[in-house]
Amino acid sequence: MAKKTDQKPKSTPPKIENRKARHEYQIEDTYEAGIALKGTEVKSIRAGKASLHEAYAYINRGEVWIKNMYIKPYEFGSYHNHQERRDRKLLLKRKEIQEIDKKINQKGFTLIPLKLYFKGGNAKILIGLARGKKMYDKREDIKEKDVKRELDRKIKGSYSVNL
């Protein structure tokens, strides 16, 4: 019996990242959490139609919620479609929530979503316990990246820099 060659390769769902978070905040610790979604939200995320740029997480009555995360309404969803920026519950263990709560109550800490992805068919979100950076910290990070980039180019030989 002949094999079918017309099969489509499985495409991996996109990873939605908050790239600006690592520039704006110093990440102290990260946690992987499940996220409670509706069916049309899952379909939109699989299509890559979501954003974490203005989102943040908070604790309310012993539960962790994410606020202001944008998920575009599903194109083919009828009246069952979801709201774009509703609060969504994050699924963490009680011990992790208590640990996060202790750290958030310290001055300057907040919960920032870093990445939204699928793992084993389930939607997961990577949240980071973060502290805001000062302007001079951001400049130092940019300077370090530039130096590293120049050294990599010099080692590779495609770019010459006199150091």
Backbone as CSV, one residue per row, in Angstrom:
resi,resn,N_x,N_y,N_z,CA_x,CA_y,CA_z,C_x,C_y,C_z
1,MET,0.833,-1.174,0.000,0.000,0.000,0.000,0.878,1.237,0.000
2,ALA,0.573,2.174,-0.849,1.393,3.377,-1.001,1.071,4.393,0.092
3,LYS,2.096,5.164,0.463,1.907,6.224,1.456,1.362,7.469,0.783
4,LYS,0.597,8.213,1.552,0.090,9.484,1.039,1.175,10.546,1.211
5,THR,1.448,11.259,0.143,2.470,12.308,0.217,1.857,13.697,0.271
6,ASP,0.534,13.778,0.188,-0.133,15.074,0.175,-0.474,15.573,1.579
7,GLN,0.041,14.915,2.605,-0.276,15.330,3.966,0.417,16.644,4.292
8,LYS,-0.316,17.521,4.972,0.248,18.808,5.381,1.103,18.605,6.635
9,PRO,2.252,19.253,6.697,3.061,19.140,7.909,2.385,19.898,9.047
10,LYS,2.559,19.386,10.262,1.967,20.059,11.416,2.678,21.387,11.642
11,SER,1.891,22.434,11.763,2.495,23.727,12.035,2.463,23.967,13.543
12,THR,3.507,24.544,14.047,3.562,24.816,15.472,2.840,26.133,15.763
13,PRO,2.039,26.160,16.808,1.358,27.405,17.146,2.377,28.473,17.545
14,PRO,2.081,29.708,17.259,3.050,30.763,17.550,3.214,31.002,19.044
15,LYS,4.394,31.462,19.418,4.651,31.883,20.786,4.472,33.398,20.825
16,ILE,3.574,33.860,21.645,3.315,35.287,21.751,4.134,35.798,22.922
17,GLU,5.041,36.727,22.651,5.967,37.205,23.669,5.759,38.673,23.963
18,ASN,6.115,39.042,25.175,6.135,40.433,25.595,7.609,40.838,25.639
19,ARG,8.150,41.215,24.491,9.587,41.480,24.385,10.002,42.725,25.149
20,LYS,9.107,43.656,25.291,9.444,44.901,25.964,9.554,44.729,27.483
21,ALA,8.962,43.661,28.014,8.970,43.442,29.460,10.384,43.272,29.997
22,ARG,11.225,42.560,29.288,12.600,42.351,29.771,13.430,43.626,29.688
23,HIS,13.009,44.562,28.849,13.698,45.852,28.769,13.221,46.788,29.889
24,GLU,11.938,46.753,30.197,11.357,47.666,31.184,11.503,47.172,32.618
25,TYR,11.605,45.854,32.811,11.604,45.281,34.151,12.787,44.338,34.342
26,GLN,13.192,44.220,35.590,14.202,43.242,35.964,13.439,42.034,36.510
27,ILE,13.526,40.906,35.843,12.760,39.714,36.199,13.503,38.970,37.307
28,GLU,12.847,38.820,38.465,13.445,38.135,39.605,13.164,36.627,39.571
29,ASP,11.923,36.263,39.231,11.523,34.863,39.254,10.425,34.657,38.214
30,THR,10.305,33.444,37.668,9.268,33.164,36.680,8.433,31.970,37.129
31,TYR,7.173,31.979,36.712,6.237,30.906,37.013,5.477,30.552,35.748
32,GLU,5.246,29.254,35.549,4.439,28.799,34.422,3.039,28.509,34.944
33,ALA,2.050,29.137,34.326,0.670,28.975,34.778,-0.208,28.580,33.605
34,GLY,-1.239,27.812,33.913,-2.266,27.546,32.925,-3.173,28.759,32.866
35,ILE,-3.986,28.848,31.844,-4.879,29.987,31.712,-6.255,29.483,31.291
36,ALA,-7.291,29.979,31.969,-8.666,29.568,31.687,-9.191,30.392,30.511
37,LEU,-9.446,29.715,29.398,-9.877,30.391,28.174,-11.179,29.797,27.661
38,LYS,-11.872,30.575,26.829,-13.042,30.078,26.115,-12.570,29.498,24.779
39,GLY,-13.434,28.758,24.108,-13.060,28.085,22.861,-12.619,29.028,21.767
40,THR,-13.312,30.155,21.604,-12.935,31.084,20.536,-11.621,31.784,20.859
41,GLU,-11.308,31.929,22.149,-10.029,32.529,22.532,-8.878,31.613,22.154
42,VAL,-9.047,30.328,22.360,-8.006,29.358,22.015,-7.737,29.385,20.516
43,LYS,-8.800,29.458,19.725,-8.631,29.482,18.273,-7.910,30.742,17.815
44,SER,-8.205,31.875,18.443,-7.523,33.115,18.085,-6.052,33.074,18.466
45,ILE,-5.739,32.499,19.632,-4.337,32.400,20.061,-3.567,31.467,19.133
46,ARG,-4.181,30.354,18.735,-3.509,29.441,17.795,-3.223,30.126,16.464
47,ALA,-4.056,31.105,16.101,-3.833,31.868,14.872,-2.827,32.995,15.088
48,GLY,-2.384,33.200,16.337,-1.391,34.230,16.630,-1.981,35.621,16.804
49,LYS,-3.250,35.718,17.102,-3.942,37.007,17.199,-4.116,37.425,18.656
50,ALA,-3.012,37.586,19.377,-3.075,37.999,20.781,-1.886,38.896,21.093
51,SER,-2.000,39.649,22.183,-0.938,40.563,22.579,-0.849,40.639,24.103
52,LEU,0.381,40.715,24.613,0.634,40.819,26.051,1.230,42.172,26.445
53,HIS,1.291,43.117,25.528,2.052,44.347,25.763,1.559,45.189,26.929
54,GLU,0.268,45.320,27.139,-0.239,46.162,28.214,-0.785,45.341,29.378
55,ALA,-0.560,44.053,29.366,-1.149,43.172,30.373,-0.314,43.127,31.647
56,TYR,-1.002,42.834,32.750,-0.351,42.598,34.022,-1.215,41.635,34.818
57,ALA,-0.638,41.025,35.840,-1.367,40.063,36.658,-1.508,40.612,38.074
58,TYR,-2.571,40.182,38.748,-2.800,40.601,40.128,-3.457,39.455,40.889
59,ILE,-3.408,39.553,42.227,-3.993,38.524,43.074,-5.251,39.098,43.710
60,ASN,-6.355,38.330,43.604,-7.622,38.740,44.181,-8.263,37.533,44.863
61,ARG,-8.422,37.604,46.178,-9.053,36.544,46.970,-8.378,35.186,46.781
62,GLY,-7.082,35.172,46.769,-6.340,33.925,46.664,-6.264,33.334,45.270
63,GLU,-6.655,34.103,44.253,-6.569,33.654,42.868,-5.775,34.673,42.067
64,VAL,-5.058,34.198,41.076,-4.267,35.088,40.220,-5.051,35.336,38.931
65,TRP,-5.180,36.596,38.564,-5.907,37.013,37.369,-4.990,37.831,36.482
66,ILE,-5.209,37.743,35.179,-4.469,38.573,34.234,-5.447,39.592,33.653
67,LYS,-5.006,40.824,33.635,-5.867,41.918,33.205,-5.269,42.570,31.964
68,ASN,-6.140,42.998,31.076,-5.768,43.796,29.904,-4.990,43.015,28.849
69,MET,-5.087,41.693,28.834,-4.471,40.895,27.778,-5.426,40.905,26.583
70,TYR,-4.898,41.238,25.422,-5.732,41.366,24.229,-5.738,40.064,23.447
71,ILE,-6.929,39.548,23.181,-7.114,38.406,22.278,-8.179,38.817,21.275
72,LYS,-7.801,38.868,20.006,-8.709,39.301,18.957,-9.902,38.350,18.864
73,PRO,-11.114,38.889,18.680,-12.276,38.004,18.512,-12.079,37.096,17.298
74,TYR,-12.511,35.850,17.441,-12.349,34.856,16.383,-13.217,35.241,15.190
75,GLU,-12.640,35.185,13.994,-13.315,35.626,12.776,-14.602,34.845,12.498
76,PHE,-14.577,33.547,12.747,-15.705,32.700,12.400,-16.606,32.401,13.596
77,GLY,-16.356,33.070,14.720,-17.204,32.873,15.888,-18.461,33.717,15.763
78,SER,-19.588,33.154,16.093,-20.848,33.887,15.950,-21.117,34.676,17.233
79,TYR,-22.292,34.561,17.769,-22.630,35.284,18.985,-21.939,34.679,20.204
80,HIS,-21.234,33.569,20.047,-20.490,32.945,21.140,-19.089,33.531,21.292
81,ASN,-18.771,34.566,20.540,-17.435,35.154,20.588,-17.171,35.774,21.954
82,HIS,-15.900,35.960,22.273,-15.471,36.449,23.579,-15.219,37.958,23.558
83,GLN,-15.091,38.539,24.748,-14.684,39.933,24.870,-13.175,40.002,24.675
84,GLU,-12.707,41.106,24.097,-11.282,41.218,23.762,-10.380,41.307,24.988
85,ARG,-10.737,42.115,25.962,-9.849,42.396,27.091,-10.458,42.020,28.444
86,ARG,-11.094,40.887,28.522,-11.681,40.491,29.798,-10.599,39.951,30.735
87,ASP,-10.890,39.942,32.037,-9.958,39.361,33.000,-10.002,37.845,32.862
88,ARG,-8.824,37.219,32.867,-8.737,35.771,32.716,-8.014,35.174,33.913
89,LYS,-8.506,34.062,34.378,-7.946,33.417,35.567,-6.714,32.594,35.199
90,LEU,-5.676,32.725,36.009,-4.462,31.921,35.839,-4.515,30.761,36.815
91,LEU,-4.060,29.616,36.371,-4.146,28.392,37.155,-2.771,28.058,37.725
92,LEU,-2.622,28.298,39.019,-1.379,28.019,39.731,-1.690,27.201,40.977
93,LYS,-0.680,26.561,41.524,-0.847,25.830,42.777,-0.941,26.829,43.925
94,ARG,-1.648,26.425,44.973,-1.869,27.313,46.123,-0.552,27.769,46.745
95,LYS,0.410,26.871,46.811,1.712,27.203,47.407,2.419,28.283,46.581
96,GLU,2.330,28.165,45.249,2.935,29.176,44.377,2.241,30.524,44.542
97,ILE,0.914,30.508,44.658,0.174,31.758,44.835,0.570,32.436,46.143
98,GLN,0.713,31.667,47.215,1.124,32.241,48.499,2.529,32.825,48.414
99,GLU,3.412,32.131,47.710,4.792,32.612,47.534,4.806,33.924,46.739
100,ILE,4.010,33.982,45.683,3.917,35.192,44.870,3.330,36.338,45.685
101,ASP,2.296,36.036,46.476,1.635,37.062,47.278,2.600,37.694,48.278
102,LYS,3.445,36.875,48.915,4.434,37.404,49.858,5.392,38.361,49.162
103,LYS,5.848,37.971,47.963,6.829,38.790,47.253,6.208,40.056,46.670
104,ILE,4.947,39.974,46.227,4.294,41.151,45.641,4.055,42.223,46.697
105,ASN,3.823,41.812,47.936,3.577,42.786,48.988,4.824,43.580,49.344
106,GLN,5.982,43.135,48.909,7.196,43.931,49.079,7.152,45.098,48.109
107,LYS,7.819,46.162,48.461,7.772,47.376,47.644,8.450,47.169,46.291
108,GLY,7.753,47.572,45.229,8.348,47.599,43.901,8.149,46.364,43.046
109,PHE,7.533,45.305,43.550,7.352,44.096,42.757,5.987,44.083,42.084
110,THR,5.932,43.477,40.896,4.692,43.297,40.161,4.769,42.009,39.347
111,LEU,3.626,41.546,38.868,3.567,40.336,38.038,3.344,40.740,36.592
112,ILE,4.247,40.335,35.723,4.204,40.699,34.313,4.157,39.421,33.472
113,PRO,3.235,39.324,32.510,3.254,38.170,31.600,4.394,38.311,30.596
114,LEU,5.135,37.238,30.405,6.296,37.262,29.514,6.043,36.537,28.195
115,LYS,5.359,35.399,28.251,5.188,34.588,27.049,3.893,33.786,27.153
116,LEU,3.200,33.653,26.036,1.987,32.849,25.936,2.243,31.783,24.881
117,TYR,2.046,30.511,25.231,2.386,29.425,24.321,1.527,28.200,24.635
118,PHE,1.631,27.182,23.803,0.930,25.931,24.011,1.925,24.850,24.408
119,LYS,1.532,24.053,25.383,2.376,22.953,25.848,1.472,21.739,26.040
120,GLY,1.654,20.743,25.210,0.819,19.553,25.294,-0.647,19.828,25.006
121,GLY,-0.928,20.785,24.162,-2.305,21.109,23.808,-2.973,22.101,24.746
122,ASN,-2.323,22.450,25.847,-2.891,23.390,26.806,-2.210,24.749,26.685
123,ALA,-2.980,25.801,26.833,-2.417,27.147,26.787,-1.711,27.430,28.106
124,LYS,-0.483,27.885,28.027,0.313,28.221,29.208,0.790,29.652,29.072
125,ILE,0.997,30.284,30.213,1.531,31.639,30.217,2.680,31.680,31.211
126,LEU,3.768,32.300,30.809,4.932,32.454,31.663,4.843,33.841,32.275
127,ILE,4.683,33.899,33.593,4.609,35.194,34.269,5.878,35.397,35.076
128,GLY,6.305,36.631,35.152,7.529,36.952,35.862,7.272,37.896,37.012
129,LEU,7.907,37.623,38.128,7.897,38.528,39.260,8.965,39.563,38.975
130,ALA,8.545,40.798,38.783,9.462,41.796,38.228,9.524,43.052,39.086
131,ARG,10.632,43.744,38.934,10.846,45.041,39.570,11.227,46.011,38.453
132,GLY,10.651,47.186,38.458,10.911,48.172,37.413,12.360,48.625,37.383
133,LYS,12.879,48.826,36.174,14.250,49.297,36.006,14.287,50.816,35.973
134,LYS,15.390,51.362,36.414,15.642,52.791,36.299,16.238,53.056,34.921
135,MET,16.267,54.315,34.515,16.761,54.666,33.186,18.226,54.270,33.012
136,TYR,19.035,54.461,34.059,20.455,54.127,33.920,20.661,52.620,33.807
137,ASP,19.789,51.815,34.405,19.871,50.360,34.242,19.605,49.959,32.797
138,LYS,18.628,50.622,32.178,18.300,50.323,30.787,19.471,50.683,29.876
139,ARG,20.103,51.819,30.148,21.249,52.227,29.328,22.399,51.242,29.454
140,GLU,22.655,50.751,30.678,23.721,49.776,30.879,23.438,48.481,30.108
141,ASP,22.190,48.039,30.121,21.830,46.827,29.379,22.056,47.005,27.884
142,ILE,21.678,48.158,27.356,21.873,48.431,25.929,23.362,48.452,25.598
143,LYS,24.144,49.061,26.474,25.586,49.135,26.262,26.207,47.734,26.259
144,GLU,25.796,46.879,27.194,26.315,45.515,27.257,25.947,44.721,26.002
145,LYS,24.726,44.880,25.514,24.307,44.189,24.296,25.132,44.634,23.092
146,ASP,25.395,45.943,22.993,26.192,46.448,21.879,27.613,45.898,21.916
147,VAL,28.222,45.873,23.094,29.589,45.348,23.227,29.611,43.866,22.858
148,LYS,28.626,43.116,23.335,28.575,41.687,23.025,28.397,41.465,21.527
149,ARG,27.555,42.253,20.896,27.313,42.126,19.463,28.596,42.419,18.681
150,GLU,29.326,43.463,19.074,30.581,43.798,18.377,31.618,42.693,18.552
151,LEU,31.714,42.132,19.754,32.668,41.048,19.977,32.304,39.820,19.156
152,ASP,31.022,39.498,19.087,30.588,38.364,18.266,30.933,38.588,16.800
153,ARG,30.749,39.798,16.323,31.079,40.101,14.930,32.575,39.978,14.682
154,LYS,33.374,40.451,15.649,34.818,40.381,15.483,35.304,38.930,15.485
155,ILE,34.736,38.126,16.357,35.113,36.716,16.418,34.714,36.013,15.122
156,LYS,33.545,36.339,14.633,33.056,35.715,13.411,33.891,36.142,12.202
157,GLY,34.427,37.358,12.232,35.280,37.813,11.156,34.568,38.597,10.076
158,SER,33.268,38.804,10.212,32.532,39.511,9.172,32.554,41.030,9.380
159,TYR,33.055,41.463,10.504,33.049,42.885,10.816,34.298,43.197,11.603
160,SER,35.010,44.224,11.235,36.249,44.536,11.950,36.052,45.790,12.798
161,VAL,36.428,45.682,14.064,36.331,46.780,15.014,37.670,46.899,15.700
162,ASN,38.157,48.095,15.841,39.404,48.328,16.559,39.081,48.622,18.017
163,LEU,39.365,47.665,18.885,39.102,47.846,20.316,40.348,48.174,21.065
